Amino acid sequence: MAKQIEMVGQRIKAFGKSLHSGQTGTVIADYGTMLMIKADDESYTGASKSTGLEGEYFQVDNLLAKIIKHETV
């Protein structure tokens, strides 16, 4: 049996056929097949505010999100 990766707290990038393809952010909730992402780009128009939380958020199918490592500047 494969070990399941804990997604909450991971930095991801949406890709492929995702509505949010190319966007990056941090997973704040894992709903099984969907992930709630806090957007890195606060000006991204495809994200929206969530009641009680600061910042902009969007959801991504977990099959269309890949974990990204810390990027150096």
C-alpha positions in Angstrom: 0.0 0.0 0.0 1.4 3.4 -1.0 2.1 6.0 1.7 -0.2 9.0 1.3 1.5 12.4 1.3 0.2 15.0 3.7 -0.8 17.8 1.5 -1.7 20.5 4.0 1.3 23.0 4.3 2.8 21.9 0.9 3.5 24.5 -1.8 1.9 23.4 -5.0 1.6 24.6 -8.6 -1.6 23.9 -10.6 -1.0 22.4 -14.1 -2.6 20.8 -17.1 -6.3 21.3 -17.6 -6.8 23.0 -14.2 -8.7 26.3 -14.4 -5.8 27.7 -12.3 -3.0 26.2 -14.3 0.3 28.0 -13.6 -0.7 29.4 -10.3 1.2 28.6 -7.1 0.2 28.6 -3.5 0.1 26.7 -0.2 -2.4 24.0 0.6 -4.5 25.0 3.6 -7.1 22.2 3.4 -7.4 18.8 1.8 -10.9 17.7 1.0 -10.0 14.3 -0.5 -10.2 15.0 -4.3 -9.9 18.8 -4.0 -7.3 21.1 -2.3 -7.9 24.6 -1.0 -5.0 26.8 -1.9 -3.9 30.1 -0.5 -2.7 31.9 -3.6 0.9 33.3 -3.7 -0.3 36.0 -6.1 -2.8 38.1 -4.1 -3.8 39.9 -7.4 -4.8 36.7 -9.2 -8.4 37.3 -10.4 -9.3 33.6 -10.4 -8.9 33.5 -6.6 -11.5 34.8 -4.1 -11.7 35.8 -0.5 -12.8 33.2 2.1 -14.9 34.2 5.1 -12.8 34.4 8.2 -9.5 34.0 6.4 -6.9 36.6 5.1 -5.8 36.4 1.6 -7.0 35.0 -1.7 -7.9 31.3 -2.2 -8.7 28.9 -5.0 -9.5 25.1 -5.3 -7.6 22.6 -7.4 -8.3 18.9 -8.2 -5.5 17.0 -6.4 -4.6 15.2 -9.6 -3.8 18.6 -11.2 -1.5 19.9 -8.5 2.2 19.1 -8.2 4.4 19.8 -5.1 7.1 22.4 -5.7 10.2 22.8 -3.8 11.4 26.1 -2.3 12.6 28.2 -5.2 15.7 30.3 -4.8 15.7 33.9 -6.0 
